[in-house]
């Protein structure tokens, strides 16, 4: 049985069980889903009319012909791996949205009779590995994909810069700053072995070396970063802290994601593994794996909830994972990665929620077409680096 048929069959079984008000055994038994996915489907598919509509559309799909269309769209190894590895997300899309339904996913923008207006002499390309390294003396070095660079205490291969751990013997702390522009991303391995992935429009200030036995401190000045922290047991018990103007994260050997963009009113810290303590001027709390803290910058209030860690951190693996995310937030993500300005002609569209897992290597037009073909938006217009959603 093809992957497509397996996904389709599983979706039908789940929908049929829900209509009969029975526990969806196909959902519970499937290894494709984590617990958050299962809870999401059950909690969001409560409307009998909606479920019947989804099941009816699933039964209309021509498995043989439509699978040929799918294969033509995933004709290279990366997308073949993508379609299977993220089958759970596709099932969720089949059940909860019209993203992957026939007449929505398989048809192009021209099939609808509305052709997106594109006025741009240069194509809008995805972001790439690039950054600017600012040294302690203020001098700057451009780090670009495919171009290596070497300093006395660090080396870059064009997509990652690695600092020399031998420099930890120094007793004076000297700082460098790594700045990621819009349309960029970069990785860094700090002198203590901690790995950091930086997303578009982010800036990290860090010591070139750490003083042995002293707390290791870095500053995420703005943007988004994923940390894989070298444990304190490897550094004579020295803890690791990530500070920001609005919060402090104390780490005990762990993996976590921080999102703290300057144009947003919230700071999100998501714990993947281990344990962290989040604190600000008013309060502090500990996070467990799978939990996310949110600091409201207007009142400094901290709240915690359980989230789908995969969706939050998929950016560092080359994917956009949007799970019931408002289009306004999605467009912020896209604008940073593709370095464009995106506006809504109708403000009501901003809060429409969308599901989908897409590659960061896709052209912007492909992603906008995927959203448009759900009928959530009517059209979009590209004029140089400015996009209008209609």
N, C-alpha and C positions, 0 to 999 in steps of 0.2 A: 504493500500500500504506500502511495506517495506521501510525502510530508503534508501536502495540501489536503489530501483525503483524511489523514489522521487528525489534522487540526479541525477540519470541517465536521468529522464524525464526533469528536469530543465536544465541540460547541453545541451540536444538536442534542447530545445526551444530557448535557447540563441544562439546557433550556427546557427540554421535555420534563426533566425531574422537577424543576422549579415550577412549571405550570401545574404539575400534579401535587404541589405542596409537599414533595418528598425531599429527603436529604439527597443532594446530588452526589451519589457515590462515585461517579466518574471524575468529579472535581476532587473529592477527598482522596481517591486512590491515585490520582495522577501525580507523577514526580516532577511535572513541569512547573508546578506552582509552589511558591513559598506561602507561609501562613497569611501574610498580608494580602497576597493576590486572592486567596480563597475568601477571606473576609470581605475584600473589596467587591467581588462578584456577588456574593450573597446579600450584602448590605445595600448594594445599588440596584440590583434587579428585583424590585418588589412590586412593580406595576405589571399586572397581568396583561394589559393591552400592549405594553411595550415588549414583553417577552414574546407574545404571539406574533407581533410584527417582525421581531428578529428571527424567530423560527421560520416564518413564512419566507423571508428573504433568503435564509440559509437553504431552504428547500428549492429555491429558484436557481441556485447556482448550478451551472453546467460544469460538473467536475472535470470532465475530459478536456473540453475546450478552454475553460478558464485556467486550468493548470498549465496548459501550453503557454498561455499569456503570462502566467506567473514566471514560468521558467525563462521566458524571453527577457523578463525584467531582472532576473537574478542570474545572469549568464556568466558570472565570474565568481571565483572561489570565495571572496569576502562576503558577497551577498548570499551565496548558498549557505555559508556557515551562519550568517545572520538570521536567515529565515528559520533555521532549526533551533539555534541557540535561544532565540527570543520568541519561540512558539507560544509561550504562555502569554506574552504581551499581545500576540496576534489573536489568540482566543478571546482575551478580554476585549479587544477591539471588535471582534465579531459579535460578541454578546452585548456590549455596553454602548457602542457607537456604530455609526454607519461607515467608519473609516475604511474597512476592508471588504465592504459589500460590493457585489456585482453592480455595475452601473455607477459606482462611486469610485472604487479603487482602480478597476481595470480600464476605465475610460480616461482619456486625456482631456485637457482643457478644451481642445478644439471640438471634442465630441459634444460638449454642452452647448456649443454655439456661441459661447462667450470667450473670446481670445484675449488673454492678458495683454495690456498695452505695455510695451517695453521700449523705452527711448534711452539707449545707453550705448555710447561708442565702444566701451570696454565691458566685457562680461564681468559679473560679480562672482568672484572666486571664493572658495572656502578659506578659512584662516590656515596658518601654518606655524611651524616652530620658529619663533623669533622673540628676541628680548633685547633690552639694553642693560648692561652691567655698569653701575656707577661705583668707582673705587673710592677708597678713603680720602684721596686727594682731590676728588671732584671730577676726575677724568672719566670719560664714558667709552664703552666698547660695545659695538653692535654685534650681537650673536644671531647668526642666521642659519637656516636649514642648509645642511650640506657643507658648511664652512667651519673647519676646526679652529681652535684658538687655545693658546697656552700662556698661563702666567706662572710665576714662581710657585704659587700655592694652589693653583687650580688648572683644570684642563676642560675644554668643551669640545664635543664632537658635532656640534650644530643643532642638537636637540636637547642636550643636557649638559650642565656644568657640574663638575665634581671637585670638591675642595679636599686638600691633602690633610689626612687625619694627623700626621706628624706635627702639624702646627699647633695642636692642642697643648703642647708643652710650654707655649708662650704664656706669660703672665699678664700681658696687656691686651685688652679687648679692642679690636679694630673692626669697624663695620663696613660692609658693602651693601649695595641695594640692587635688587633685580626687578626691573620694570617690564611688564608684559603689555604691549599696546593692544588696542582693539584689533581683532583679526589675528591674534597671536596666542601662543601657549608655550610653556617651557617647563623643564624639569631641573631640579637642583638636588645634589647630595651634599649636605652640610658636613663640616669637618668631624662631627661626632657620628656620622653614618646615617643620620636622619634624612629620609627622602621626602621631597616636597614637589607636588605637581601644581603648577600655577595656571589658572584659566585666563581668558582674555581680560584685558583692562584690570590688571592686578599689580600690586607692588609689595615686595617683601624686603624688609631690612633685617640683616642677619650678621652675626660675628664671623669674621674670617676664621677665627679659632675660639675655642671655649676654654675657660680656666678650669683645670682639673678639680673635681669635687664641688664646684660652684654651680648654682642653678643656671641651666642653659636657657637663654631668653632670645626669642626672635619676635619681630613685629610685623604683622600683616597690616600694612597701612591702609589698604583698601583692596577690594576684589574678592576672589574665591581661590581657595587652596585646599589641597588634600595632603594630609600629613601622615607619614609612616614613621613613627618616632623610634629612635634607638632607645631601648629600655634603660632605666636608671641603674639597673644591676650591672650594666657594662661601663658605667661611669662613676663608680664609687658612691652610688646612691644619689647622684645629682639629678634633680627633677628637671623637667622641660616645661617651659611656659611659652604660650603664644599670646602676645598682648595686642590690644587695639585701643583706640581712643575710648571705646565704650565698654570693653569687657576684657577679662583676663581668663585664659584657659590654663589650668595646671594639669600636667599630663604625667601618667605613671606607666609609660610604655604602651603605645596604643596606635590605632588608626582612626582618623576622624576628618571631617570636612568642615570648613568654615566659609560662609558666604557673607561678605560684609561690603557690599558696593556702596559707594558714596551717594548714588542717586536713589537709594532705597531706604525706607524708614524702619527696616528690621535687620537684625543680624541673626543668622541661623548657624548653629553648631550641631553637627550630626555625628554621633558616635558609631563607628563600625565595629571596633574591637577594643577591649580593655576598659579603661576608666578615665574620665576627666572630671575636673571640677570647674564649673562656669561661675564667674563672679563679676559683679560690677559694684558701684558705690553703694547700692541699696541692699543687695542680697547675694547669696551664693547657693549652689546646689550641685549635686553629683548626677552624672548621666550614666545610664546603663546602655549596653549595645542595642542599637535599633531605636534609640531615643534621640529626639532633636529638641534643642532649646531655641526659643525665639525671644530676643530682646527688642521690645518696642522702644525706639529711640525717642519717642515723644514723651513717654512717662517712665522709661527705664524699667518697666515691668518685665519679669522673666517668666515665660510659660514653657511647659514641656509636653511633648506628645510623642507617640510611637509613629514612625514613618517607614516607608519602603526605602531602605538604604540604597538598593540598586538604582532606583530612579534618581536619587539625589547625587550619586557619585558616578553615574555612567559617563559623564562628560570626559573623565580622564581616560576612558577606554575608547574614545572616538565615537560616542553615541549621544544623541539627544533622546532622553526618555521623558515623555510628557504624560503624566497620569492625572487626568482631570485637572489640568492646569489651565487657568484663564489665558485667553489669547494675548492679553496685555503683557503678562509675564513671559509668555513664549516669545513674543516679539522683542522683548528686552534681551533675552538670551541670543536670539538670532542677530540682533543689531550689533552685539559685541563681537560675535564670531565672524560675521561677514563685513564688519566695519561699515554699516549703513545706518541711515536714519529711517525709522518706520513710524508712520502716523496712521490713525484711524479716521476715515471720513465720517463714520458713525460710531459715536462713543459707546453705544449699547453693545457693540461687538466685543468690546474689551473684556467683558466678564464671561463670555461664552467659553465653556470648558471643553478641552480637546484631549484625546488619548492618542498616543502614537510613539513608536520607537523608530528613529531615523538616524542615518549615518551623518556624521559631521563632515564627511567627504562629499556629500551630495551638493549639487549646485543649489543656490538659493531658490531658483525658479522651481526646481523639483520639489522642494519642501513646501513652498507656497502652493504649488499645484495640488500636493497631497492634502493640504488643509482645505483648499478651495473645493476639491472634489467631494468633500463631506457635506457640502452645501451649508457649512457654517458661515462662510463668507461668499459673496457674489462674485467678486473680482478683485484684482490687485493691479496696480500700475507702478512700473519702475521707470524712474527718470534719473539717469545717472546713478548716484548712490542714495537716492531718496525713494522710498517705497510707500505707497498709499494703499491701505486696506479698505475695501468698499463692501 
